[in-house]
Amino acid sequence: YIELSHLFWIFLIFLGLAYWWHAYGIKQLALESTKRYCEKMDLQMLDQSIALSGMALRRNAQGRLELERRFRFEFASLGDERYQGLTTMRGRQCTHIQVSAYRI
């Protein structure tokens, strides 16, 4: 038979795995949006990766709270210098991509 404490731990582990899977999917969406942006702006996305740099609760246009995630990435314009960029996701939507000033 299963004790209640065992069920609690199983549920907690399942909840953690479900959150990790969801967060991984959002990170992949952010990565794809960032790649498309870099291609459109004729920038080279370096390392083909992004890193979570922060999270906050924000209100959307309907006034509901959503989790906003910010991802940092690096890019190059001419191939010799690295620059920083920031991709902002609210829920599963990419809301903003910002790049630092770079040489053309």
MARZA-66710 format. One record per residue (C-alpha): residue in one letter; x, y, z. Coordinates in nm, 4 decimals, always signed. Layout:
TORNU;rest;x;y;z
TORNU;A;X;Y;Z
...
// end
This chain:
TORNU;rest;x;y;z
TORNU;Y;+0.0000;+0.0000;+0.0000
TORNU;I;+0.1083;+0.3603;-0.0594
TORNU;E;+0.1388;+0.6098;+0.2228
TORNU;L;+0.0130;+0.9636;+0.1869
TORNU;S;+0.3657;+1.1048;+0.2204
TORNU;H;+0.4788;+0.8895;-0.0726
TORNU;L;+0.1928;+1.0230;-0.2849
TORNU;F;+0.2919;+1.3767;-0.1898
TORNU;W;+0.6528;+1.3223;-0.3028
TORNU;I;+0.5446;+1.1530;-0.6246
TORNU;F;+0.3120;+1.4445;-0.6980
TORNU;L;+0.5846;+1.6975;-0.6171
TORNU;I;+0.8320;+1.5235;-0.8495
TORNU;F;+0.5703;+1.5032;-1.1240
TORNU;L;+0.4912;+1.8737;-1.0811
TORNU;G;+0.8610;+1.9630;-1.1052
TORNU;L;+0.9051;+1.7564;-1.4213
TORNU;A;+0.5939;+1.9114;-1.5779
TORNU;Y;+0.7228;+2.2622;-1.5024
TORNU;W;+1.0674;+2.1770;-1.6436
TORNU;W;+0.9104;+2.0396;-1.9639
TORNU;H;+0.6931;+2.3510;-2.0056
TORNU;A;+0.9857;+2.5876;-1.9389
TORNU;Y;+1.2016;+2.3956;-2.1874
TORNU;G;+0.9322;+2.4388;-2.4558
TORNU;I;+0.9178;+2.8141;-2.3941
TORNU;K;+1.2966;+2.8361;-2.4108
TORNU;Q;+1.2886;+2.6585;-2.7484
TORNU;L;+1.0261;+2.9055;-2.8756
TORNU;A;+1.2440;+3.1950;-2.7574
TORNU;L;+1.5463;+3.0432;-2.9316
TORNU;E;+1.3563;+3.0072;-3.2610
TORNU;S;+1.2250;+3.3658;-3.2386
TORNU;T;+1.5761;+3.4934;-3.1690
TORNU;K;+1.7235;+3.2996;-3.4612
TORNU;R;+1.4575;+3.4371;-3.6985
TORNU;Y;+1.5201;+3.7912;-3.5735
TORNU;C;+1.8962;+3.7592;-3.6230
TORNU;E;+1.8488;+3.6233;-3.9762
TORNU;K;+1.6061;+3.9052;-4.0603
TORNU;M;+1.8464;+4.1711;-3.9276
TORNU;D;+2.1475;+4.0035;-4.0973
TORNU;L;+2.3164;+3.9307;-3.7636
TORNU;Q;+2.5060;+3.6191;-3.6652
TORNU;M;+2.3688;+3.4571;-3.3511
TORNU;L;+2.6696;+3.3247;-3.1613
TORNU;D;+2.6750;+2.9843;-2.9894
TORNU;Q;+2.3182;+2.9194;-3.1124
TORNU;S;+2.1980;+2.9395;-2.7519
TORNU;I;+2.0103;+3.1605;-2.5094
TORNU;A;+2.0213;+3.1741;-2.1293
TORNU;L;+1.7444;+3.2620;-1.8875
TORNU;S;+1.8334;+3.5920;-1.7208
TORNU;G;+1.5179;+3.6701;-1.5247
TORNU;M;+1.1496;+3.6125;-1.4614
TORNU;A;+0.8714;+3.8394;-1.3364
TORNU;L;+0.4925;+3.8459;-1.3158
TORNU;R;+0.3440;+4.1017;-1.5553
TORNU;R;-0.0091;+4.1914;-1.6593
TORNU;N;-0.1130;+4.1275;-2.0188
TORNU;A;-0.3473;+4.3431;-2.2293
TORNU;Q;-0.6501;+4.1772;-2.0653
TORNU;G;-0.5163;+4.2515;-1.7168
TORNU;R;-0.4315;+3.8890;-1.6320
TORNU;L;-0.0996;+3.7991;-1.4737
TORNU;E;+0.1497;+3.6158;-1.6926
TORNU;L;+0.5004;+3.4963;-1.6297
TORNU;E;+0.7519;+3.7007;-1.8275
TORNU;R;+1.0860;+3.5372;-1.9015
TORNU;R;+1.3941;+3.7204;-2.0289
TORNU;F;+1.6656;+3.5360;-2.2185
TORNU;R;+2.0110;+3.6731;-2.3007
TORNU;F;+2.1991;+3.5886;-2.6176
TORNU;E;+2.5109;+3.7009;-2.7984
TORNU;F;+2.5413;+3.8048;-3.1600
TORNU;A;+2.7917;+3.9538;-3.4035
TORNU;S;+2.7341;+4.1939;-3.6879
TORNU;L;+3.0682;+4.1656;-3.8673
TORNU;G;+3.1978;+3.8490;-3.7045
TORNU;D;+3.4738;+4.0063;-3.4957
TORNU;E;+3.2964;+4.1525;-3.1911
TORNU;R;+3.0394;+4.0039;-2.9545
TORNU;Y;+2.7277;+4.1993;-2.8588
TORNU;Q;+2.4466;+4.1278;-2.6133
TORNU;G;+2.0789;+4.0863;-2.6887
TORNU;L;+1.7641;+4.0205;-2.4862
TORNU;T;+1.4548;+3.8227;-2.5861
TORNU;T;+1.1391;+3.8706;-2.3780
TORNU;M;+0.8674;+3.6059;-2.3647
TORNU;R;+0.5263;+3.6384;-2.1997
TORNU;G;+0.3703;+3.3010;-2.1786
TORNU;R;+0.4400;+3.1398;-2.5156
TORNU;Q;+0.4571;+3.4736;-2.7030
TORNU;C;+0.7763;+3.6562;-2.7936
TORNU;T;+0.6947;+4.0160;-2.7019
TORNU;H;+1.0254;+4.1927;-2.7577
TORNU;I;+1.3788;+4.1405;-2.8861
TORNU;Q;+1.6357;+4.4041;-2.8015
TORNU;V;+1.9945;+4.4205;-2.9220
TORNU;S;+2.2719;+4.6471;-2.8038
TORNU;A;+2.4252;+4.9003;-3.0425
TORNU;Y;+2.6546;+4.7321;-3.2962
TORNU;R;+2.8770;+4.8215;-3.5888
TORNU;I;+2.7400;+4.7802;-3.9376
// end
